[in-house]
């Protein structure tokens, strides 16, 4: 992207408390290199880890930290501060500020600006894994997700505390920068680990029509597939998403094709080839009605039950696996209700794909339509059991593994 285009953009960057606050200096530096104007708010907690002077030096602008500063209010005011930016970024986003955002609290300059803004908000959470996993935090994050707050991370890794590891690390600065650039202009940042590569993701259910009114479908929400598309995008991949009907907004910056049936999904996937990586996360209907009725099927008043003759739908994963334009890395999902891992191992071989992510979709798990997922990564080297994660965290983890694999094969 030309520098002049990004130089028209401005970010309000809120730094909250947490040891990861020092990483925000790198994020701001990279944003400034792209010509993006950055104005900072530093919370009281954030000031324990970075100084106003360091933020001002990196951003090239004044740092704001006091809601009741007469000089600042006369100069710009917290309302203007919150609305002059094209995007509001909170990084690191502590458990405290996420809770305040979820509940509409405004007890300092940062939270007041967040409540007053009419612009998109991106948060990059960072905290101890146990804090991230706490039901209160999960509920707050779910509330923010439902409001359309953009979220990147947290990631897996070692924590600042001794012998602590898990989900809770701030996303790496290049990933945060990549996400910000996408949301500002819809153009990939060039420094993501998957920059220069293309990716295809399928998501959601398929609807197989019975007549003009009724259809055969499943309970897939599309949350996992959409999350994977966002995660690949955030690492710099040129990402295409083919999705069945869902209630989800299109991921910003992703090339999206909407379909209804399995045959339409296959056609769209084939049109997207060639790609470097394909992740088939959609819950594609295995069968369709052999002949769709032209008119609504009516009751005949004689208690006669109509018979539906079903025929198999095309196997999209297997089709990609046998294609002359087979992706370098082909990944499928195995949604099972019994013998989850065993069925996934068999499916990986049968479909000629590289990896399979197996998950239990039994009703009691709440996976279909829920925010969490428990996955088992099946590769040619064995099975890796992942802990239960929210679907965006699982997508971020998978994207990291994909980046590792593509770097090794380069």
N, C-alpha and C positions, 0 to 999 in steps of 0.2 A: 504494500500500500504506500502511496506517496505520503511523505511526511506532512505535506500541507493539509491533507484530509484529516489526519488524526490531530493536527495542531488546533483544529477547531473544537476539539472535545475537552471537557473538563470533568474531573472526578473530585468528589468530596470523600476523602479517605479518613475513616475513623479507626484509630488505634486503641484497642481496649487492653485490659490487663492480661498478662501471661508471659512466660519466658520466651514464647515464640515471637514476641513483639519486635525483637531485633531483626527478624526476617523481613518485616515490612519495609525496612530501609532499602533492601535489595529490590523489592517489588516496585517501590516508588522510583528508584533509579532507572529501572528498565522501562517504566512507563514514560518517564521524562525523556529517555533516549528516543522514544517514538514520537516525541513532540506533544504528548498529552499533558495538559495543565493539571496539577494536583494541589489541592488545598486540604490541609489536615486539621482534624480535631483530635486532641489527645486527652483521653480520660485520666482520672486520678490514678486508677490502677495501672494504666499504660505508662504513666510517667515514672513508675517504679522500675521500668525496664529500658525505656528510651527517653531521651531528653527533648524538650522543645527545640533546643538549638540544633540537634542532629537532624530532626525532621525538617526544620526550616532550611537547613543547608542543602539537604537532598532535594526537597520539593521546590526550593526557590521562591517560597511564599511564606507569609505569616502563618503561625500555628495558633489555633484557637483552643482554649481549654476552660473558659470561665463563662457560665451562663449569665452571670450578673455583672460582667464587666461593662461599665458605662462607656468606655472608649470603644470596645468592640461593637456594642449594640448601636452606638451612634454611627460607627463607621460602616457596618454592613448588616448587623442584626441576624439573629439565628434563623429567621424565616427565609431571608434572602440566601443565607448560607446554605440552607437545605434545598433550595430550589434552583439555584444558578447552575448546579452541576448537571451533567448528562447522566451520571451514574453515581450512586452512593455505595462505597465499598467499606465493609467492616472486616478488618484483618489485623490481628487475630480476633475472632469473635468468641469471647469467653462465654461460659455457661451463664454468667450473670447478665451480660448484655442481651443474650438470646432470650432469657426469661423476661427481661424488661420489654423487649420488642414484642414478644408473644402476648404480653398482658397490657400493652399500651402505656407503660410507665414512662414518666418523663421527669427525672429528678436531677439531671445534669445537662450540659450542653449537647452531648452526643445523643442521648435518648430523646431530648426535645427536638433536635434536628431530624432524627429518624421518624418521629411521630408527625412532624410538620411537612416532610418531603412529599412531593408528588411525582418523584422520579423512581426508576427501578433501583432495587437494592440488591447487592451481591454480598453474601457473607462467606467467610472462610473460617469455620470453627476450629478451635484448638483448645484442648483441655486434657486432663487425666482420663484414661480410658474408663475408669469407674464412674466418673462424672458424666461422660458421654453416654454411658449405658444406663444411667439412672432413669427410671420411668418419668420423672419430672422433666428432665432434659429432652427425652424422646418425645414427650407430649408437646413440649414447646416447639421443637423442630418440626413436628408434624403440622402444627398450627401455622408456622411460617411457610412451610412448603405449600400448604393449601392456599395461602394468600399470594403465592407466586413469587416469593422471595427466591432469588437465585442463590444456589448453594454449591460450593466446591469443597470437597473433602468432608470430614477429616480423613487423613491417610493412616495406614498402618506403619508402625516402626517403634524404635526405642524412644522412650520419653526422657525428660530431663531428670526425673527422679531415679535414683539407683534401683536397678532390677525391675523397672517398670517398662512394659511394652504392650502394644495393642493399638486399637483404633482411637485416635485422638490427636495425632500429629497434624500440625498445619500443613496444608498442601504445599508442595515445593513452589518457590517463587516463579519459575517459568510457567508452571501450570496455572497459577493465579493470573499472571500476565496474559497468557493465552486466552483464558476465559474472558477477561476484561476486554481484550481487543475484539474478540468475537462479538460480545454483547454491544460494543460500541459501533462496530462497522460490519460485522458478519464476515470478516476476512481473517484467515488464520494467522496467528503469530508464527514467526519463522523459527522459533527456538524450542517448540515443543518436541518431545521425544519421538513423536510420530509425524512430524512435519515432513512434507514431501511424499507421504504415503496416502493411499485411498482406502476407505473402509465402507462396508455395507452392513447394515443392521436391519433385521426384521423384528417386528414388534406387534403385540396385540393379538386378538382373536381373528378368525375369519368368519364371515356370515355366509352360509350356504342356503340359498333361497329354496323354500318349499313351494310357495306361491307368491303373488305380489305383496302379501301381508306378513307371512310367517317365514322363519328361517331356522336353520340348525346352527348353533354357536357353542361357545364355552365361556368360562368365567374369567378368562384372562383380562387383566386391566391394562396391560401394556406398560406398567410402571417400570419393570425391569429392563425391557428393551429400550424404552426411551432414555432411561438412565445410562445405559451402555452407550447409546449414541452421543449423549452429552459428554460422557467421560472420554471417549475417543476424540471428540471434537476438542476438548480441553487440552489434550496432549498434542494437538496440531494436525490431526488427520483430516483430510478432505472427506467428510462423512455424508453418506446417503442413508436415509431411513425409509424403509417400506413398511407401512403400518396398516393394520386392519382398523375397524372402528373402535375408538376409545373416547374417553372423556378428558383426555390430556391435551394441553396445549402443545403445539409443535415446538421442539427445542430450537431456540434461536441460533441461527448460523448453520443449521443442518439442512441439507437438501431433502425434502420430504415428499414421498409419493403415497397418496391415500388409496387404498384398495378395499374391496369387500370379500372377495372369494379367494380360495387357494390358487385357482388358475390365474387370476389377475396378479396375485403376489408373485407367482413363478415368472410370469411375463415381465413384471417390473424388475425383478432381481436379475433376470437375464439381460435386460436392457441396461442395467447398471454396470455390467461387466465390461472390461476387466477391472478388478480391484485387488489390492494387496491382502486385505483382511476381510473376512465375512463372518458375522456372528448371527446365527439363526436363532433368535430368542422368541419368535412368534409361536403361539399355540395354534398351529394350523389344523383345521378340521381334517380328520382322516377320511371322512366320507362326505359325499354330497348326494342329493336326490338325483336319480338318473334322468328324470324329465320333470322340469319345473312346470307347474300348472300355470296357464296363462291368466286364469282368473282365481279369485279366492275360493278355496275348497269349502263348500257349504255342508252343513249337516243335512241328511236326507230325511230325518224324522223317523227312520226305521231302525235306529240304534246300530247302523252299519258303520264299522270303523274302517276308515280308509287305510290302504296299505301303501307304504312308501318303499320303493325299490331303491336301494342305495348302491352307489358305485364309488370306487376308491378315487380319492383326489391325488394329484401328482405329489410326489415326495420332493419337496424343494431342497432339503439338505442333501439328499442323495443325488439329485440332479446337478447341484453345484459341485459335488464331489467327483462326478464323472465328466464334468464339462471340460472341453478343450481349453477353456479360459479359467480353469480352477484357480481360486485364490491361493496365494502362497500359504496363508494360514486360515484354515476353515474350522469354525467352532460351532457346535450345535448345543441344544438344550434337550434334556430328557426329563419331561414332567411325568413322574410316576406316583403311584399310590401303594406299591408294594415292590419288594426286591429292588429298591431304588438304584443302588450302585451296580448290582449284577446286571440289570437291564441296560444301564448306561454303558457298561463295558462292551456288551454285545452290540449295542447300537453304534458305537464308535467305529467298530470294524465293518459293520454292515453298510454304513452310510459313507465310508471312505473319507471320514473327516479326521482332523488332527486332534482336537480336544472335544470333550463333551462335558457340559456342566449339568449334573444330575440334581434334581430337587424333588422333595416330597410334596405333592399338591393335595394330599388327603384333606378333606374338609376341616378336620380338627387342627391342622397346621396354620390355617388362615393365610396361606401363601398367595392363592389366587385372590386378587383384589386388595391384599394387605400391603403394608409398607416394608415388611421384613422378608428375608429369604435365608434358607440354610442350603448351601451349595456344596457339592462334592466335585472337584475338578479331576476328570479322568483323562489321562494322557497316555502315550505309549510307554511312559516310564512308571506309571502306577496311578494311585488315587491319593488325592490330597483333600482332607476334610476341612472345610472352612467353618468357623463359628457362625452363629446366627447374626446377620448384619442387616441394617436397613439397605434397601435396594440400591440407593445411590452409592453407598459405601462399597457394596459388593461390586458394582460397576466400576468404581475407581480402582479397586483391587485387581479386577480382571484386566482393565486397561493397562495397569502397570505390568502385569504378566505378559500382555501382548507386546508392549514396548520392549521388554527384556528379550522376548523371543525374536522379534524383528531385528533387534540390534545384533543378536548372536548370528542370525542368518545372513546379515548384510555382507 
